[in-house]
Amino acid sequence: MKILLVEGRDDREVIYQLLNSYGLGYVTKSKQVEVKEVGGVFNILDKALAEIEYSNDLITIGLVVDADSDVMNRWDSIKNKFDSFKTVPIKPENDGTIFTVTCQDLSEVTVGVWLMPNNQSPGMLEDFIRFLVPDQDKLWQRAQNCVDKISMTELSFDTTKKDVQGKKAWSTKATLHTWLAWQEYPGQPMGLAITEKFLNAESPHAKTFIEWFRKLFNLPTVT
């Protein structure tokens, strides 16, 4: 059994569409790799540990989680959860981390971790999607300017209470969805925006993610 755990529907759909773009969509459609929405990062860690400890046929498990405001704090929470296995690297690999754990029955499970957006920077799925906006896109800067000009006093809520990244996370999401609203088909979800080629699935960051996924689940290189 091979599983990929993600935080939510947007993560799942983005990954589906990226895999389709690289000719790898068959692995999820056929359930060779089962993608499961689990919720937040701590739910993912609990679910991963339970799968490793109690599943008799688990071969590979991948975790895609937001780094949020501090990459190393997030990595330390992962290390602490898997502390009993003693095989988690000290820090995440820049191109996505893969390591092996040995279960109580002496079977081995391959574990992969991808920290959104790029294993190096604070952020989340939307920061990863920002990397897929085509270079020299004329509307991105305009969308950013529009959001930057909004006075926080004009909003009906406090951005600092939205999530762990506060105003920065809100601004990133607002800018991205403003930009998506200005495409040929306004307001497409992030996954469909990849399908419609508003977002560039050939960007270096997308390729790095796909290569991590391919290595983790032992898939052939697609040319």
N, C-alpha and C positions, 0 to 999 in steps of 0.2 A: 504494500500500500504506500502511495506517495501523496502527500498532502501539502497544500500551501494555505497558511492562515493569514487572513488580512483583516483590517479593522472594520471596513464597511463596504457598502455597495459601490461607491465611486472607485475605491481601490480595485475591487474585483473587475468592474467593467473596463477600467483603464488597462489592466493587465490582459484581459481577454482580447481587447482590440490591438494591443501591441503584439501579442502572440499571433493574432491573425495577420498582422502586417508582415511578419517574418515567416509565415508559412508554418507556424507551430500551433495554430488553433486546435488542431486535431487532438492534442494531448489533453486538453480540458474537455472537449466535446465527448471524447471516448472515455473520460474518467481515468485515463492513465495518471493524470494528476488532478486531484479533487481540490477545488478552491472553496474554502469555507470562510464566511464572514463570522467573526467572533466578537466584534466590538472593540473596546479600547485595548491598549497595550497590555495591561495587567491580565485581562481576560485571555489574550493571546498566549501570554507566558504560562498561565495556569493550564490552558488547554493543551499547549505543547508538552508540558511536563506530564500531564495525564496520559496523553497519547504515547509518549515514550515509555512510561512506566507500565502501562496496562494493555497496550495493543500488541498482540502476538505477531502480527504480520506487517508492522510498520517498517519501511525501508528508508524513506527520506521524508523529512518535514522541513518546510520553509516558513519563515516568519517575515512578514512585511509590516513594519511599524514606523510611525512617525518619530523622528529624532526630537521633535518639539524644540524647547529652548536651549537644550544643552546636550550635545552628542555624547559626551563621556558619561554624564549622569544617566542617560538612557542606557548606554552600554553597561554601566555598572549594575543597573537593575536587572539586566539580562544575565550578567555574570553571576550575580547573587542567586538568581533563581536556579541556575544550572550549576551551582557551586559544587555539589556533590560529585559531579562528573570530572572535575579538574581538567577539562580539555578546552574550555572556552578561551580564546585568545585574549591577551591583555587589552588590546584595543581593536576596533573594527578595521577590516581591510577596506581600502579605498574603493575597490571594485566589487564590494559585497563579500561577506564572510561565510566560509564553509568549514565546518569541523565535524568530528565524529565523536559520539558518546557510546559507551558500553553499558548495556542494560544489566539488570540483575541476573538474567538468564544467559549472560555473556554474548548475546546477540549485539550487533552494532547498528546504530542508526546515524545516518548522515543528517546534519542540521545546517540549515542555511539561514542567514539573517541579512535582510536589506533594511537599512535605516533611511527612510525618506527624509530629504530628497536624494542625497548622493553619498551617504555614509560618512560625510566629512563636515557638512554644514547643518546648523540648526534649521528646522523647518518641517514640512509636511508634504502631503501629496500635491497640493497646489503649487508648491515651490518646484517640485519635480516637473509638473506640467509647464511651468514657466520656461523651463529649459527647452521645451518642444515648440515654443512659439518661433516661427520662422525668423531667421536673422534679417535685420533691416526692416522688420515689419513696421509700417508707418503708424498703425493704429495703437500699438502697445504703449508707446510713450504718451499718446494722447489720453488713453484710458488711465494711465498712471497719474497724469497731471490732473485729470478730473477728480480722481479719488483724493489726491493730495490737497486739493483746494477745498475739500469739505471741512468745515469747522466741526470739531467734536461737539460743540454746543448745539449744532443743528440736528444732531442725532437724538433719537428717543431712547437711547440705551447707552450704557457705559462700556466702551470697547475693551477696557482693561479687565472686565469681568467675563469676557466671551470665552476665553480658554487660556491655557498656560502661557501663550505668547502674546495675549492681549491685543493691543492696537496693531502690532506688526502683522499678526495672523489675519486679523480682520481686513487690513488694508490689502494684503496679498490676495485674499479671496475676492474682495470687492473689485480689485483691478482685473483679475482674471475673468470674472463673470461679466464685467463691463465689456471687456474685449470680446468675449464670446457672443455678447448681445449684438455686436457690430459685424458679425460674419454673414455670409450669404443666407444661412438658415439661423436666425437669431436664437440665442439661448440654448444651443445644443449642450447636453451633458458632456463632460470631459471625454468619456469613452467614445461617444459618437463623433466628437470633434476630431478624433484621430481617424476614424473611418472616413469622414468627409474630407480629410487631408487639410483641414484648417490648421491642425497641429502636425509637426514634422516627426514622424516615427523613425526617420533616419538620423535624427540628431545624435551626437556622441553619447549623451546621457541615456537615451533610450537604448542604444546599442549596448552600452555597458550593462544595463539592467537585463537585457535579453541574454547576454553572454553569461551573466551570473545564473540566471534561471536555467539556461541550457546545461551549464556545468553541474549545477546542483542536482538536476533530475536526469543527468546522463543522457542528454538528447543529442542527435547528430547536428553538426553544423549545417546551417541552411545558407546557400549561396544565392 
